Amino acid sequence: GLFLDSYENLMANNVVIAFDSTNSKLIQRLKGDGVNQMPKGKPALDAPVITLIATWIQEGAKNN
């Protein structure tokens, strides 16, 4: 699974790739890959929320 409990874990293992939201596992899972939809067992996040997270990644995914 993806470990989202710290900034360091977000940045490890391509969960979040700064400046590259398309290849970040977090965005792929939030958009749904048919198997590993996030959040698990709950409705998908609204598109504007996913866009906001993708924008943060595209802008460098800073820990601020």
C-alpha positions in Angstrom: 0.0 0.0 0.0 0.9 3.7 -0.1 2.2 5.1 3.2 0.7 8.6 3.6 1.7 9.1 7.2 4.6 11.5 6.6 5.9 13.9 4.0 9.0 11.6 3.7 6.8 8.6 2.8 4.8 10.7 0.3 8.0 11.5 -1.5 9.3 7.9 -1.4 8.6 5.2 -4.0 7.1 7.6 -6.5 4.0 8.1 -4.4 4.5 11.8 -5.2 7.0 12.9 -7.9 7.6 16.6 -7.6 6.8 18.4 -10.8 5.2 15.3 -12.3 1.6 14.6 -11.1 0.9 12.3 -14.1 3.4 9.7 -12.9 2.8 10.2 -9.2 1.1 7.1 -7.7 -1.0 9.3 -5.5 -2.8 11.0 -8.4 -3.1 7.7 -10.3 -4.9 6.1 -7.3 -7.1 9.2 -6.6 -8.2 9.1 -10.2 -8.8 5.4 -10.0 -6.9 2.7 -11.8 -9.8 0.2 -11.5 -8.2 -1.8 -8.8 -6.5 0.5 -6.2 -9.0 3.4 -6.0 -8.3 5.9 -3.1 -9.8 6.4 -0.7 -10.4 2.7 -0.3 -14.0 1.7 0.3 -15.2 5.3 0.1 -16.4 7.6 -2.7 -13.8 9.1 -4.9 -12.6 12.6 -4.2 -14.2 15.4 -6.2 -12.3 16.3 -9.4 -11.5 19.9 -8.1 -9.8 18.3 -5.0 -7.8 16.0 -7.2 -6.8 18.9 -9.4 -5.7 20.9 -6.4 -3.4 18.0 -5.2 -2.1 17.6 -8.8 -1.3 21.3 -9.0 0.6 21.1 -5.7 2.7 18.3 -7.1 3.2 20.2 -10.4 4.5 23.2 -8.4 7.1 21.1 -6.7 5.2 19.3 -3.9 6.9 21.5 -1.2 6.5 20.6 2.5 5.1 23.9 3.5 
